[in-house]
Amino acid sequence: MPTGRIFSTNQIAERARKRLPRAIFDFIEGGAGSETAVGRNRDRLAQIALMPQALRDCSAAHAEVTIFDRRYSAPFGIAPMGFADLVRPGTDRALAGAAKAQNIPYVLSTAATTSIETIATIAQDNLWFQLYPGSDEAMAATLMERALKAGVTTLVATVDIPVPGKRPRDLTNGLAIPLRPSLRTILDVALHPVWGLRALRGERLGMANFVENKGSLSGLAHAEFVSRQLSCPGLDWKRIERIRQAWPHHLVIKGILNPQDALMAERIGADGIVVSNHGGRQLDSAPASIEVLPAIREACSDRLTLILDSGVRTGDDIARSLASGADFVLLGRPFLFAVAALGLSRGPDAIIDILRAEFLNTLIHLGCADPAELGSDHLWPRQGSNQ
């Protein structure tokens, strides 16, 4: 798909920076604390060198993978992202449509601005649903029932928000949903009039999956709602076991970094985990997801599907993740930036095309014709090597 003079996710992010109000760009790009974890995710991935293999027949190379009994066109999907329509009204729908058309998973967030039922009509069997178990167990059960009725067969339970992360960029910008009038906000939007006009024409933003959540969620009220519905300091394995018992299809636990937690997830019958530090948005001192991935792969059996997110930006990063032990990868920020940079119709398809093409290019350079061939032999230095 033509993208003008844009050929990489870095270029997409830079164009998005110019087109979005600072508060919105910071909401997407920012992380917890001093954003050490955000940088660590990127740095640790970039430090992984991949060893090419020459003279391998890759004439039939492809990017397709099978995960949870489904064949997908590439080893990556769209990560759950709350309030995606802050980028542009219709973002949730556009991403879901592209996921269906290009046959990759779209993971709808509990905190989405579009309902499960609406997105299910668009993404259809490419839809996964991300559940924040939260403090309200009855509410979580209702969300699971709705997802089941909508045809979802992969539930992703996120467990890494015992308390909301502290994100200084959002606090500094006075982020409110929807944006509240203030001198800072007015000046910010005035410098981005196209975004402002689209926001005015769009529907009032809220968490569409919570029927009682109507109107503005701003300042302290927003923090309190997130704390009650999305975070839960009392969440434990017994609660996750009840979710496992109640959910009849594939269950993935998202937000695992500790190998012992990965083993526990396998023990209670989870089908997979997402090795994730929440994109560096929760605990600033957390290790990078890619750092802990090999230890988790070694600790768990092959029965447990390992998905990685946090910091993945390129096709090289996807290959690095698979070579390090992941079966699949999720990306978030690049998809939102693509909508901001290229629009609803071009952005989602363009970023999928870029990532798939980059991944295939890397795969062939490594002498592989199938993503399943990637492994530790492609890492350099090789594991156990002193070179």
PATOR-552063 format. One record per residue (C-alpha): residue number from 0; x, y, z. Coordinates in nm, 2 decimals, m for minus. Each point is the difference from the previous one (the first is absolute). Example, Ala and Ser with C-alpha at 12.3 -4.5 7.8 and 13.67 -1.06 7.14 Angstrom:
2
> i_east_north_up
> 0_1.23_m0.45_0.78
> 1_0.14_0.34_m0.07
//
This chain:
387
> i_east_north_up
> 0_0.00_0.00_0.00
> 1_0.14_0.34_m0.09
> 2_0.10_0.21_0.30
> 3_0.16_0.31_m0.16
> 4_0.35_0.04_0.12
> 5_m0.05_m0.22_0.31
> 6_0.19_m0.33_0.01
> 7_0.05_m0.07_0.37
> 8_m0.17_0.01_0.34
> 9_0.24_0.27_0.11
> 10_m0.11_0.23_m0.28
> 11_m0.36_m0.08_0.09
> 12_0.06_0.10_0.36
> 13_0.16_0.32_m0.10
> 14_m0.29_0.10_m0.22
> 15_m0.24_m0.09_0.28
> 16_0.19_0.22_0.24
> 17_m0.06_0.30_m0.24
> 18_m0.37_m0.08_m0.05
> 19_m0.11_m0.07_0.36
> 20_m0.05_0.24_0.29
> 21_0.29_m0.05_0.24
> 22_m0.23_m0.13_0.27
> 23_m0.12_m0.28_m0.23
> 24_0.34_m0.09_m0.14
> 25_0.14_m0.01_0.36
> 26_m0.29_m0.22_0.11
> 27_0.10_m0.25_m0.27
> 28_0.38_0.02_0.02
> 29_0.05_0.06_0.37
> 30_0.06_m0.24_0.28
> 31_0.03_m0.02_0.37
> 32_0.25_0.20_0.21
> 33_0.31_0.12_m0.18
> 34_m0.09_m0.24_m0.29
> 35_0.30_m0.22_0.07
> 36_m0.20_m0.31_m0.08
> 37_m0.12_0.15_m0.33
> 38_0.36_0.06_m0.11
> 39_0.11_m0.33_0.14
> 40_m0.25_m0.19_m0.22
> 41_0.14_0.16_m0.31
> 42_0.36_m0.02_0.10
> 43_0.00_m0.36_0.09
> 44_m0.17_m0.10_m0.33
> 45_0.25_0.21_m0.20
> 46_0.29_m0.17_0.17
> 47_m0.10_m0.34_m0.13
> 48_0.20_m0.09_m0.31
> 49_m0.13_m0.26_m0.25
> 50_0.24_m0.23_m0.19
> 51_m0.07_m0.03_m0.37
> 52_0.02_m0.34_m0.17
> 53_0.10_m0.01_m0.37
> 54_m0.09_m0.23_m0.28
> 55_m0.34_m0.12_0.14
> 56_m0.29_m0.04_m0.24
> 57_m0.26_0.26_0.12
> 58_m0.18_0.03_m0.33
> 59_m0.33_m0.11_0.17
> 60_0.05_0.21_0.32
> 61_m0.31_0.11_0.17
> 62_m0.10_0.18_0.33
> 63_m0.30_m0.22_0.09
> 64_m0.03_m0.15_0.35
> 65_m0.25_m0.21_0.18
> 66_m0.10_0.10_0.35
> 67_m0.30_m0.12_0.21
> 68_m0.13_m0.22_m0.29
> 69_0.00_0.30_m0.24
> 70_0.22_0.07_m0.30
> 71_0.10_0.37_m0.02
> 72_0.18_0.18_m0.28
> 73_0.29_0.12_0.23
> 74_0.14_m0.07_0.34
> 75_m0.13_0.32_0.15
> 76_m0.33_0.16_0.11
> 77_m0.14_0.32_0.13
> 78_0.04_0.04_0.37
> 79_m0.29_0.13_0.22
> 80_0.00_0.38_0.03
> 81_m0.24_0.20_0.21
> 82_m0.15_0.33_m0.13
> 83_0.13_m0.07_m0.35
> 84_m0.25_0.25_m0.14
> 85_0.19_0.28_0.16
> 86_0.22_m0.02_m0.31
> 87_m0.29_0.04_m0.23
> 88_m0.37_m0.10_0.02
> 89_m0.04_m0.34_m0.15
> 90_0.34_m0.13_0.08
> 91_m0.12_m0.32_0.18
> 92_m0.22_m0.08_m0.30
> 93_0.28_0.07_m0.25
> 94_0.25_m0.22_0.18
> 95_m0.26_m0.28_0.03
> 96_m0.09_0.02_m0.37
> 97_0.37_m0.02_m0.10
> 98_0.06_m0.29_0.23
> 99_m0.28_m0.19_m0.16
> 100_0.10_0.09_m0.36
> 101_0.36_m0.09_0.06
> 102_m0.07_m0.30_0.22
> 103_0.18_0.09_0.32
> 104_m0.15_0.01_0.35
> 105_m0.15_0.32_0.14
> 106_0.00_0.01_0.38
> 107_m0.28_0.23_0.13
> 108_0.07_0.17_0.33
> 109_m0.24_0.01_0.29
> 110_0.06_0.37_m0.01
> 111_m0.08_0.04_m0.37
> 112_m0.21_0.29_m0.12
> 113_m0.21_m0.25_m0.21
> 114_m0.20_m0.29_0.14
> 115_0.07_m0.37_m0.03
> 116_m0.31_m0.05_m0.20
> 117_0.08_0.27_m0.26
> 118_0.36_m0.12_m0.06
> 119_m0.12_m0.36_m0.02
> 120_m0.20_0.08_m0.31
> 121_0.31_0.14_m0.16
> 122_0.29_m0.22_0.11
> 123_m0.22_m0.31_0.02
> 124_0.22_m0.31_0.08
> 125_0.32_0.21_0.01
> 126_m0.12_0.16_0.32
> 127_0.16_m0.08_0.33
> 128_m0.12_0.18_0.32
> 129_0.22_0.14_0.27
> 130_m0.15_m0.02_0.35
> 131_0.11_0.21_0.30
> 132_m0.13_m0.22_0.28
> 133_m0.01_0.31_0.22
> 134_m0.15_0.03_0.35
> 135_m0.36_m0.07_m0.12
> 136_m0.02_m0.37_m0.06
> 137_m0.37_0.02_m0.11
> 138_0.09_0.26_m0.26
> 139_0.28_m0.22_m0.13
> 140_m0.23_m0.29_m0.03
> 141_m0.25_0.21_m0.20
> 142_0.28_0.11_m0.24
> 143_0.10_m0.37_m0.05
> 144_m0.36_m0.09_m0.07
> 145_m0.03_0.28_m0.26
> 146_0.33_m0.11_m0.16
> 147_m0.12_m0.36_m0.02
> 148_m0.33_0.10_m0.16
> 149_0.19_0.22_m0.25
> 150_0.19_m0.30_m0.12
> 151_0.34_0.06_0.17
> 152_0.20_m0.31_0.04
> 153_0.32_0.14_0.15
> 154_m0.02_0.19_0.33
> 155_0.30_0.20_0.11
> 156_0.00_0.07_0.38
> 157_0.23_0.28_0.09
> 158_0.15_m0.04_0.35
> 159_0.27_0.27_0.03
> 160_m0.20_0.29_0.13
> 161_m0.03_m0.06_0.37
> 162_0.00_0.38_0.02
> 163_0.00_0.26_m0.28
> 164_0.35_0.10_m0.12
> 165_0.12_0.36_0.06
> 166_0.04_0.16_m0.34
> 167_0.16_0.35_0.04
> 168_m0.08_0.11_m0.36
> 169_m0.37_m0.05_0.05
> 170_0.01_0.17_0.34
> 171_0.20_0.30_m0.14
> 172_m0.24_0.03_m0.30
> 173_m0.30_m0.02_0.22
> 174_m0.14_m0.28_m0.22
> 175_m0.38_m0.03_0.03
> 176_m0.23_m0.22_m0.21
> 177_m0.15_0.18_m0.18
> 178_0.24_0.29_0.00
> 179_m0.11_0.28_0.23
> 180_0.04_0.37_m0.10
> 181_0.31_0.15_0.15
> 182_0.26_0.25_m0.13
> 183_0.24_m0.28_m0.07
> 184_m0.26_m0.22_m0.17
> 185_m0.14_0.29_m0.21
> 186_0.35_0.10_m0.12
> 187_0.08_m0.37_m0.07
> 188_m0.31_m0.06_m0.21
> 189_0.03_0.33_m0.17
> 190_0.34_m0.11_m0.14
> 191_m0.17_m0.32_m0.13
> 192_m0.33_0.13_m0.15
> 193_m0.07_m0.31_m0.22
> 194_0.02_m0.22_0.31
> 195_m0.23_0.24_0.19
> 196_m0.27_0.01_m0.27
> 197_0.00_m0.38_m0.02
> 198_m0.03_m0.03_0.38
> 199_m0.29_0.25_0.00
> 200_m0.19_m0.20_m0.26
> 201_0.06_m0.33_0.17
> 202_m0.20_m0.17_0.27
> 203_0.07_0.09_0.36
> 204_0.28_m0.23_0.13
> 205_m0.05_m0.25_0.28
> 206_0.06_m0.36_0.09
> 207_m0.27_m0.15_m0.23
> 208_0.01_m0.33_0.18
> 209_m0.12_0.15_0.32
> 210_m0.36_0.10_m0.04
> 211_0.01_0.21_0.32
> 212_0.30_0.20_m0.12
> 213_m0.16_0.29_m0.18
> 214_0.14_0.35_m0.06
> 215_0.34_0.13_0.10
> 216_0.25_m0.19_0.20
> 217_0.25_0.26_0.10
> 218_0.25_0.08_0.27
> 219_m0.06_m0.18_0.32
> 220_m0.32_m0.16_m0.12
> 221_0.18_m0.17_m0.29
> 222_0.27_m0.13_0.24
> 223_m0.26_m0.13_0.24
> 224_m0.19_m0.18_m0.28
> 225_0.32_m0.16_m0.14
> 226_0.10_m0.10_0.35
> 227_m0.34_m0.17_0.06
> 228_m0.07_m0.16_m0.33
> 229_0.34_m0.07_m0.14
> 230_0.24_m0.05_0.29
> 231_m0.03_m0.23_0.30
> 232_0.27_m0.03_0.27
> 233_m0.19_m0.31_0.13
> 234_0.01_m0.19_m0.33
> 235_0.15_m0.35_0.06
> 236_0.04_m0.34_m0.16
> 237_m0.33_m0.13_0.15
> 238_m0.18_0.27_m0.20
> 239_0.18_m0.09_m0.32
> 240_m0.09_m0.37_0.06
> 241_m0.36_0.10_0.02
> 242_0.03_0.18_m0.33
> 243_0.16_m0.31_m0.14
> 244_m0.29_m0.21_0.12
> 245_m0.25_0.24_m0.14
> 246_0.15_0.06_m0.34
> 247_m0.05_m0.29_m0.24
> 248_0.25_0.10_m0.27
> 249_0.36_0.11_m0.02
> 250_0.12_0.20_0.30
> 251_0.31_0.22_m0.01
> 252_0.15_0.17_0.30
> 253_0.16_0.33_m0.08
> 254_0.26_0.18_0.20
> 255_0.23_m0.28_0.11
> 256_0.38_0.07_0.05
> 257_0.09_m0.25_0.28
> 258_0.07_m0.36_m0.11
> 259_m0.17_m0.13_0.31
> 260_m0.32_0.19_m0.10
> 261_0.03_m0.15_m0.35
> 262_0.02_m0.35_0.16
> 263_m0.30_0.08_0.21
> 264_m0.20_0.11_m0.30
> 265_0.08_m0.33_m0.17
> 266_m0.09_m0.19_0.31
> 267_m0.35_0.15_0.02
> 268_m0.07_m0.08_m0.36
> 269_0.07_0.32_m0.19
> 270_0.05_m0.05_m0.37
> 271_0.25_0.28_m0.03
> 272_0.16_0.30_0.17
> 273_0.10_0.34_m0.13
> 274_0.35_0.08_0.13
> 275_m0.04_0.37_0.05
> 276_0.09_0.29_0.22
> 277_m0.31_0.19_m0.14
> 278_0.22_0.20_m0.24
> 279_0.18_0.15_0.29
> 280_m0.32_0.17_0.12
> 281_m0.03_m0.16_0.35
> 282_0.33_m0.07_0.19
> 283_0.29_0.22_m0.12
> 284_0.26_m0.23_0.16
> 285_m0.14_m0.32_m0.17
> 286_0.23_m0.20_m0.23
> 287_m0.06_0.01_m0.37
> 288_m0.23_m0.27_m0.13
> 289_0.26_m0.13_m0.24
> 290_0.25_m0.03_0.29
> 291_m0.21_m0.25_0.19
> 292_m0.14_m0.19_m0.30
> 293_0.28_m0.26_m0.03
> 294_m0.02_m0.10_0.37
> 295_m0.38_m0.03_m0.03
> 296_0.03_m0.21_m0.32
> 297_0.25_m0.23_0.18
> 298_m0.22_m0.03_0.31
> 299_m0.33_m0.09_m0.18
> 300_m0.10_m0.28_m0.23
> 301_m0.07_0.04_m0.37
> 302_m0.37_m0.04_0.08
> 303_m0.01_0.36_0.14
> 304_m0.01_0.25_m0.29
> 305_0.23_0.29_0.07
> 306_m0.10_0.34_m0.14
> 307_0.22_0.30_0.04
> 308_m0.08_0.37_0.01
> 309_0.16_0.33_0.11
> 310_0.25_0.19_m0.22
> 311_m0.05_m0.19_m0.32
> 312_0.01_0.24_m0.29
> 313_0.15_m0.17_m0.31
> 314_0.00_m0.32_m0.19
> 315_0.35_m0.06_0.13
> 316_m0.14_0.03_0.36
> 317_m0.26_m0.26_m0.09
> 318_0.27_m0.24_m0.12
> 319_0.21_0.08_0.31
> 320_m0.29_m0.09_0.22
> 321_m0.08_m0.33_m0.18
> 322_0.37_m0.10_0.00
> 323_0.01_0.07_0.38
> 324_m0.29_m0.23_0.07
> 325_m0.33_0.17_m0.08
> 326_m0.27_m0.17_m0.21
> 327_m0.17_0.33_m0.09
> 328_0.03_0.37_0.06
> 329_m0.24_0.29_0.07
> 330_0.06_0.36_m0.09
> 331_m0.20_0.31_0.12
> 332_0.15_0.34_m0.04
> 333_0.10_m0.04_m0.37
> 334_m0.36_m0.06_m0.10
> 335_m0.13_0.31_0.17
> 336_0.28_0.21_m0.15
> 337_m0.09_m0.15_m0.34
> 338_m0.36_0.12_0.03
> 339_0.12_0.35_0.10
> 340_0.26_0.02_m0.28
> 341_m0.19_m0.16_m0.29
> 342_m0.37_0.00_0.09
> 343_m0.27_m0.26_0.07
> 344_0.00_m0.16_m0.34
> 345_0.37_m0.01_m0.08
> 346_0.17_m0.01_0.34
> 347_m0.09_m0.34_0.14
> 348_0.06_m0.19_m0.33
> 349_0.33_0.19_m0.06
> 350_0.15_m0.08_0.34
> 351_m0.09_m0.37_m0.04
> 352_0.15_m0.01_m0.35
> 353_0.32_0.17_0.12
> 354_0.04_m0.23_0.30
> 355_m0.07_m0.32_m0.20
> 356_0.24_0.11_m0.28
> 357_0.27_0.08_0.24
> 358_m0.05_m0.33_0.18
> 359_0.02_m0.20_m0.32
> 360_0.31_0.18_m0.11
> 361_0.17_m0.08_0.33
> 362_m0.13_m0.36_m0.01
> 363_0.15_m0.07_m0.34
> 364_0.33_0.17_0.10
> 365_0.02_m0.25_0.29
> 366_m0.05_m0.29_m0.24
> 367_m0.35_m0.09_0.11
> 368_m0.30_m0.07_m0.21
> 369_m0.25_m0.03_0.29
> 370_m0.02_0.20_0.33
> 371_0.00_m0.33_0.19
> 372_0.36_m0.05_m0.11
> 373_0.12_0.30_0.21
> 374_0.18_m0.10_0.32
> 375_0.30_0.06_0.22
> 376_0.23_m0.11_m0.27
> 377_m0.07_0.33_m0.17
> 378_0.11_0.21_0.30
> 379_0.36_0.14_0.02
> 380_0.19_m0.06_0.21
> 381_m0.14_m0.35_0.01
> 382_m0.13_m0.11_0.35
> 383_0.30_m0.12_0.20
> 384_0.25_0.15_m0.24
> 385_0.28_0.22_0.12
> 386_0.04_0.17_m0.34
//
